[in-house]
Amino acid sequence: MSEPGRTPVAGSAGTVETQYADLAEPVQLDCGQQLHPVRVAYETYGTLSPQRDNVILVCHALSGDAHAAGFAKAPPQESTRDGFAAEDRDGTAGKGLGWWDGMIGPGKAFDTDHFFVVSTNLLGGCRGTTGPSSVNPATGRPYGSDFPVITVADMVRAERMFLDVLGIERLAAVAGGSLGGMQAFEWAVLFPDQVGAVVAIASTHALHPQGVAWNSIARDAIMRDPAWQGGHYYGTGAKPDAGMGVARMVGHITYLSAQALDDKFSRRLQFADDIRYTITEPEFQVESYLRHQADSFVRRFDANTYLYTSRALTYFDLARQYGGGSLERALGGVAARTLLIAFSSDWLYPPAASHEIAGALAALGKPAECHVIEAPYGHDCFLLEEARQTPIIRGFLAEGRADG
């Protein structure tokens, strides 16, 4: 199997520091509640044009954060770049790098020589934006499971209100992979006159039943851990790390293909030349790898944020929300040019979903292009195959600048 695509030599976004903005008004939520106050963590890369017309909003997936590119001024103990082949890709520099560093910066896919790129931590997050671990003003204690249930549309409304704080009215593009792509689609539907282009990578218009099922298993693993304590574990000295670790292991396997696992691990043993007859310790390299993934993840991510974000992405269904069951009807008001990138081995967000979106847009006479990249790594390709995505995205965005 070939190595993950290496990003072409290009400039770095430099050293960056996460900033914070407080929303002036409450966020109206789909569940009927309001959320206030709301703080949004964000980073920016590049220079805002005098006309404020070169903004790209980058939206992250389930476990990401606002630090999308460059080197963190204060590197965290655990990095968001902790997925498959991370150590091979990043070496010792990984902890300070943004989760999409290979895609954002001078000369990269989202070229900061031309664009002002904004990245936020989504609503419900645990990396600076208001979420379940934030203080509930009504009680003076963390919300925990009293945090209202949110949707992808709620995340986008909060992002819209945040951009108002920055004085940005319109986006040249909204981009993201996985859940980030879902947010991009929501932007195009909710605010059609404010989005010039959508770049949705390894995403979907609705998660298929198998994906819903795996997310349900991950959430149950957390909630069945006695240390979850009904969601109110903050300040108790105990966290649902065991359940959260299992959730991460389950989720991580869904992001990979069978071929990727076979090529990297096969059935190689981890600690000995022969089996040791143990049920409590890992025997195989793949088992040890999953435990490492679990241990690093629980140190950087909040279990309640996992629950709320996972639930939001399973609720996401454009046809149900906006089309009365019809995807074509749901996309009827979209005005943005659309770029869809999928990966041949991604069974969680399969290419068929991108083809369905492209087909619905084509039937409506709306500009869309769909690319399927042959790559063996599964869903995580959107983080690994940066070099192969870059020319596609650069060409698509360049067409937009020329048309503008």
C-alpha positions as CSV (number, residue, x, y, z in Angstrom):
1,M,0.0,0.0,0.0
2,S,1.3,3.5,-0.9
3,E,2.2,5.9,1.8
4,P,-0.4,8.6,2.6
5,G,-0.1,11.5,0.2
6,R,2.5,14.0,1.1
7,T,1.5,17.7,0.9
8,P,3.5,19.6,-1.7
9,V,6.1,21.9,-0.3
10,A,4.4,25.1,0.6
11,G,4.5,27.7,3.4
12,S,3.3,27.4,6.9
13,A,0.5,29.4,8.4
14,G,3.1,30.3,11.1
15,T,2.6,30.4,14.9
16,V,-1.0,31.0,15.8
17,E,-3.0,31.6,19.0
18,T,-6.6,30.6,19.6
19,Q,-8.9,33.6,20.2
20,Y,-12.3,33.9,21.7
21,A,-15.5,35.9,20.8
22,D,-18.6,36.2,22.9
23,L,-22.0,36.3,21.0
24,A,-24.2,39.2,21.9
25,E,-27.5,37.4,21.5
26,P,-28.8,34.0,22.5
27,V,-28.5,31.2,19.9
28,Q,-32.0,29.9,19.0
29,L,-31.8,26.1,19.0
30,D,-33.8,23.5,17.0
31,C,-34.9,21.8,20.3
32,G,-36.8,25.0,21.2
33,Q,-34.4,26.3,23.8
34,Q,-32.1,29.3,23.7
35,L,-28.4,29.2,24.7
36,H,-26.7,32.2,26.2
37,P,-24.0,33.2,26.9
38,V,-22.1,31.6,24.1
39,R,-18.3,31.9,23.6
40,V,-16.7,30.8,20.3
41,A,-13.0,29.7,20.1
42,Y,-11.4,30.6,16.7
43,E,-8.3,31.1,14.7
44,T,-7.6,33.0,11.5
45,Y,-4.9,32.6,8.8
46,G,-4.1,35.0,6.0
47,T,-5.2,38.6,5.5
48,L,-8.8,39.8,5.2
49,S,-9.3,41.8,2.0
50,P,-10.5,45.4,2.2
51,Q,-13.8,44.3,0.6
52,R,-14.0,41.4,3.2
53,D,-14.8,39.1,0.3
54,N,-12.0,36.5,0.6
55,V,-13.2,34.5,3.6
56,I,-13.2,30.8,3.8
57,L,-14.8,29.2,6.9
58,V,-13.3,25.8,7.7
59,C,-15.5,23.5,9.8
60,H,-14.0,20.5,11.8
61,A,-15.2,17.0,12.3
62,L,-16.3,15.3,15.5
63,S,-13.0,15.5,17.5
64,G,-11.4,18.6,16.0
65,D,-11.0,22.1,17.3
66,A,-10.3,25.7,16.2
67,H,-6.6,25.0,15.7
68,A,-6.7,23.9,12.1
69,A,-3.3,25.2,10.8
70,G,0.1,26.4,11.8
71,F,1.9,25.8,15.1
72,A,0.1,26.5,18.3
73,K,1.6,29.2,20.4
74,A,1.0,26.9,23.4
75,P,1.1,23.3,22.2
76,P,-1.3,21.0,24.0
77,Q,-0.3,17.9,25.8
78,E,-2.3,15.8,23.3
79,S,-2.8,16.7,19.7
80,T,-5.9,16.5,17.5
81,R,-3.5,15.0,14.9
82,D,-3.6,11.6,16.8
83,G,-5.2,9.4,14.2
84,F,-4.0,6.8,11.8
85,A,-0.4,7.1,10.7
86,A,0.0,10.4,12.6
87,E,3.4,9.6,14.0
88,D,4.7,8.5,10.6
89,R,3.4,11.7,9.1
90,D,4.3,14.3,11.8
91,G,7.1,12.9,13.9
92,T,7.7,15.0,17.0
93,A,6.1,18.1,15.5
94,G,2.6,16.8,15.6
95,K,1.4,18.1,18.9
96,G,1.8,21.8,17.9
97,L,0.4,21.4,14.4
98,G,-3.2,22.2,13.4
99,W,-5.4,19.3,12.4
100,W,-5.5,20.3,8.7
101,D,-2.1,22.0,8.5
102,G,-1.3,20.4,5.2
103,M,-4.3,22.0,3.6
104,I,-4.2,25.6,5.0
105,G,-1.4,28.1,4.4
106,P,0.5,29.8,1.6
107,G,0.4,27.7,-1.6
108,K,-1.8,25.0,0.0
109,A,-5.3,24.0,-0.9
110,F,-6.8,26.8,1.1
111,D,-4.2,29.3,0.0
112,T,-3.7,32.1,2.6
113,D,-1.9,34.2,-0.1
114,H,-5.4,34.7,-1.5
115,F,-7.9,33.8,1.2
116,F,-8.6,34.7,4.8
117,V,-9.3,31.4,6.5
118,V,-11.3,31.2,9.7
119,S,-11.6,28.1,11.8
120,T,-13.9,27.7,14.8
121,N,-14.5,25.1,17.5
122,L,-18.1,24.1,17.0
123,L,-21.0,24.7,19.3
124,G,-21.1,22.0,22.0
125,G,-17.3,21.6,21.8
126,C,-14.8,21.3,24.6
127,R,-11.9,23.3,23.2
128,G,-13.0,26.8,24.0
129,T,-16.5,27.1,22.6
130,T,-19.5,26.8,24.9
131,G,-20.4,23.2,25.5
132,P,-21.5,20.7,28.2
133,S,-18.3,21.4,30.2
134,S,-19.0,25.1,30.3
135,V,-20.6,26.8,33.3
136,N,-24.4,27.0,33.3
137,P,-25.2,30.5,34.5
138,A,-28.4,29.3,36.1
139,T,-26.6,27.0,38.5
140,G,-23.0,28.2,38.6
141,R,-21.9,24.6,37.8
142,P,-21.0,22.9,34.5
143,Y,-24.0,22.1,32.3
144,G,-23.2,18.4,32.0
145,S,-26.3,16.6,30.6
146,D,-28.4,19.7,31.3
147,F,-26.8,21.2,28.1
148,P,-29.5,21.4,25.5
149,V,-29.4,18.9,22.6
150,I,-28.0,20.6,19.5
151,T,-28.1,20.0,15.8
152,V,-25.7,20.7,13.0
153,A,-28.0,23.6,12.0
154,D,-27.5,25.0,15.5
155,M,-23.8,24.8,15.1
156,V,-24.1,26.8,11.8
157,R,-26.4,29.4,13.3
158,A,-23.7,30.0,16.0
159,E,-21.0,30.3,13.4
160,R,-23.2,32.8,11.5
161,M,-23.5,34.9,14.7
162,F,-19.8,34.6,15.4
163,L,-19.0,35.9,11.9
164,D,-21.2,38.9,12.6
165,V,-18.9,39.7,15.5
166,L,-16.0,39.8,13.1
167,G,-18.0,41.9,10.6
168,I,-18.0,39.3,7.9
169,E,-21.3,39.2,5.9
170,R,-20.5,36.7,3.1
171,L,-18.2,33.7,2.7
172,A,-16.2,32.9,-0.4
173,A,-16.5,29.3,0.6
174,V,-17.3,27.0,3.5
175,A,-15.2,23.8,3.7
176,G,-14.9,20.8,5.8
177,G,-14.5,17.0,6.0
178,S,-17.0,14.6,7.5
179,L,-19.1,16.5,10.1
180,G,-17.4,19.6,8.7
181,G,-18.9,18.9,5.3
182,M,-22.3,18.6,6.9
183,Q,-21.9,22.1,8.3
184,A,-20.9,23.3,4.9
185,F,-24.1,21.9,3.4
186,E,-26.2,23.5,6.2
187,W,-24.6,26.8,5.4
188,A,-25.6,26.5,1.7
189,V,-29.2,25.6,2.7
190,L,-29.7,28.1,5.6
191,F,-27.8,31.0,4.2
192,P,-27.8,30.6,0.4
193,D,-27.1,34.2,-0.4
194,Q,-24.1,34.3,1.9
195,V,-22.0,31.4,0.6
196,G,-20.1,31.5,-2.7
197,A,-18.9,27.9,-2.7
198,V,-19.1,24.6,-0.7
199,V,-16.1,22.2,-0.4
200,A,-17.4,19.0,1.2
201,I,-14.9,16.2,1.6
202,A,-15.8,12.6,2.7
203,S,-19.2,13.8,3.8
204,T,-22.9,13.0,3.2
205,H,-26.4,14.4,3.2
206,A,-27.4,11.8,5.9
207,L,-25.5,9.2,7.7
208,H,-26.5,5.7,6.6
209,P,-28.0,3.3,9.2
210,Q,-24.7,1.4,9.8
211,G,-23.1,4.7,10.7
212,V,-26.0,5.6,13.0
213,A,-25.6,2.2,14.7
214,W,-21.8,2.6,15.3
215,N,-22.4,6.1,16.8
216,S,-25.1,4.6,19.0
217,I,-22.7,1.9,20.3
218,A,-20.0,4.6,21.1
219,R,-22.5,6.8,23.0
220,D,-23.8,3.8,24.9
221,A,-20.2,2.8,25.9
222,I,-19.9,6.3,27.6
223,M,-23.3,6.4,29.2
224,R,-23.0,2.8,30.6
225,D,-19.8,3.7,32.4
226,P,-20.8,4.3,36.0
227,A,-18.3,7.2,36.2
228,W,-20.5,9.1,33.7
229,Q,-22.8,9.8,36.6
230,G,-25.7,10.9,34.5
231,G,-23.5,13.4,32.7
232,H,-22.6,15.3,35.9
233,Y,-19.0,14.0,36.5
234,Y,-17.3,17.4,36.5
235,G,-15.5,18.1,39.8
236,T,-16.2,14.7,41.2
237,G,-12.7,13.3,40.7
238,A,-14.0,10.6,38.3
239,K,-14.6,10.7,34.5
240,P,-16.1,8.0,32.2
241,D,-12.6,7.3,30.8
242,A,-13.3,3.6,30.3
243,G,-16.5,4.2,28.3
244,M,-14.9,7.1,26.4
245,G,-11.9,4.9,25.5
246,V,-14.2,2.2,24.1
247,A,-16.1,4.9,22.2
248,R,-12.9,6.1,20.6
249,M,-11.8,2.6,19.7
250,V,-15.2,2.0,18.0
251,G,-15.2,5.3,16.2
252,H,-11.6,5.0,15.1
253,I,-12.2,1.6,13.5
254,T,-15.1,3.1,11.5
255,Y,-12.7,5.7,10.1
256,L,-10.4,3.0,8.6
257,S,-10.7,0.4,5.9
258,A,-10.0,-3.3,6.3
259,Q,-7.1,-2.9,3.9
260,A,-5.5,-0.1,5.9
261,L,-5.6,-2.2,9.1
262,D,-4.3,-5.3,7.4
263,D,-1.5,-3.5,5.7
264,K,-0.4,-1.7,8.9
265,F,-0.9,-4.5,11.4
266,S,-1.7,-7.8,9.8
267,R,-1.9,-10.3,12.7
268,R,1.4,-9.4,14.1
269,L,1.9,-9.9,17.9
270,Q,2.9,-6.9,20.0
271,F,5.0,-8.2,22.8
272,A,6.1,-11.8,22.1
273,D,6.9,-14.3,19.4
274,D,3.9,-16.4,20.5
275,I,0.6,-15.9,22.2
276,R,0.8,-15.4,26.0
277,Y,-2.7,-16.8,27.0
278,T,-4.1,-13.6,28.4
279,I,-7.6,-12.1,28.2
280,T,-6.7,-8.8,30.0
281,E,-3.7,-7.6,28.0
282,P,-3.3,-6.9,24.3
283,E,-1.7,-9.6,22.2
284,F,-1.9,-8.2,18.7
285,Q,-0.4,-4.9,17.5
286,V,-3.8,-3.7,16.4
287,E,-5.1,-4.2,19.9
288,S,-2.2,-2.2,21.4
289,Y,-2.7,0.5,18.8
290,L,-6.4,0.9,19.8
291,R,-5.6,1.1,23.5
292,H,-3.0,3.9,22.7
293,Q,-5.7,5.7,20.7
294,A,-8.1,5.5,23.6
295,D,-5.6,6.6,26.2
296,S,-4.5,9.7,24.3
297,F,-8.1,10.6,23.3
298,V,-9.5,10.6,26.8
299,R,-6.8,13.0,27.9
300,R,-7.9,15.7,25.4
301,F,-11.6,15.3,24.8
302,D,-14.7,15.6,26.9
303,A,-17.1,12.7,27.0
304,N,-20.2,14.8,27.0
305,T,-19.1,16.7,24.0
306,Y,-18.6,13.4,22.3
307,L,-22.2,12.4,23.1
308,Y,-23.7,15.7,22.0
309,T,-21.7,16.0,18.8
310,S,-22.3,12.3,17.9
311,R,-26.1,12.8,18.3
312,A,-26.0,16.0,16.2
313,L,-24.4,14.3,13.3
314,T,-26.8,11.3,13.4
315,Y,-29.8,13.8,13.4
316,F,-28.4,15.5,10.2
317,D,-30.6,14.6,7.2
318,L,-31.0,17.3,4.5
319,A,-33.9,15.5,2.9
320,R,-35.8,15.1,6.1
321,Q,-35.1,18.6,7.4
322,Y,-35.7,20.6,4.3
323,G,-37.2,18.5,1.6
324,G,-40.0,16.5,3.0
325,G,-38.0,13.4,2.2
326,S,-36.6,14.7,-1.1
327,L,-32.9,15.6,-1.4
328,E,-33.5,17.4,-4.6
329,R,-36.2,19.6,-3.0
330,A,-33.9,20.2,0.0
331,L,-31.2,21.6,-2.2
332,G,-33.5,23.7,-4.3
333,G,-32.4,27.0,-2.8
334,V,-28.7,26.4,-2.9
335,A,-26.8,29.1,-4.8
336,A,-23.2,28.0,-4.1
337,R,-20.9,26.2,-6.4
338,T,-20.3,22.8,-4.9
339,L,-17.1,20.6,-4.9
340,L,-17.5,17.1,-3.5
341,I,-14.5,14.9,-2.8
342,A,-15.0,11.2,-1.7
343,F,-12.7,8.3,-1.2
344,S,-13.1,4.8,-2.7
345,S,-12.4,2.9,0.5
346,D,-14.6,5.1,2.8
347,W,-17.5,2.9,3.9
348,L,-18.7,5.3,6.7
349,Y,-19.3,8.3,4.3
350,P,-19.3,6.4,1.0
351,P,-18.8,7.9,-2.4
352,A,-22.4,7.0,-3.2
353,A,-23.6,9.7,-0.9
354,S,-21.5,12.4,-2.7
355,H,-22.8,11.1,-6.0
356,E,-26.4,11.4,-4.7
357,I,-25.7,15.1,-3.8
358,A,-24.1,15.8,-7.1
359,G,-27.0,14.1,-8.9
360,A,-29.6,16.2,-7.1
361,L,-27.7,19.4,-7.8
362,A,-27.2,18.5,-11.5
363,A,-31.0,17.8,-11.8
364,L,-31.6,21.3,-10.5
365,G,-29.1,22.7,-13.0
366,K,-26.8,23.9,-10.2
367,P,-23.0,23.8,-10.6
368,A,-21.4,20.9,-8.9
369,E,-18.4,18.6,-9.4
370,C,-17.7,15.3,-7.7
371,H,-14.3,13.6,-7.5
372,V,-13.7,10.1,-6.1
373,I,-10.0,9.5,-5.1
374,E,-8.8,5.9,-5.2
375,A,-7.1,5.5,-1.8
376,P,-7.0,2.7,0.7
377,Y,-7.3,4.3,4.2
378,G,-11.0,4.7,4.6
379,H,-12.7,7.7,6.0
380,D,-9.5,9.1,7.4
381,C,-8.3,9.7,3.8
382,F,-9.6,13.3,4.1
383,L,-6.9,13.9,6.7
384,L,-4.2,11.7,5.1
385,E,-4.5,12.3,1.3
386,E,-3.9,16.0,1.4
387,A,-1.6,16.1,-1.6
388,R,-4.2,14.5,-3.9
389,Q,-7.0,16.8,-2.7
390,T,-4.9,20.0,-3.0
391,P,-4.9,20.5,-6.9
392,I,-8.6,19.7,-7.1
393,I,-9.5,22.3,-4.4
394,R,-7.0,24.9,-5.7
395,G,-8.5,24.6,-9.2
396,F,-12.1,24.8,-7.9
397,L,-11.4,27.9,-5.8
398,A,-9.4,29.6,-8.6
399,E,-12.4,29.3,-10.9
400,G,-14.4,31.1,-8.3
401,R,-11.9,33.9,-8.1
402,A,-11.9,34.2,-11.9
403,D,-15.6,34.3,-12.0
404,G,-15.7,36.9,-9.2
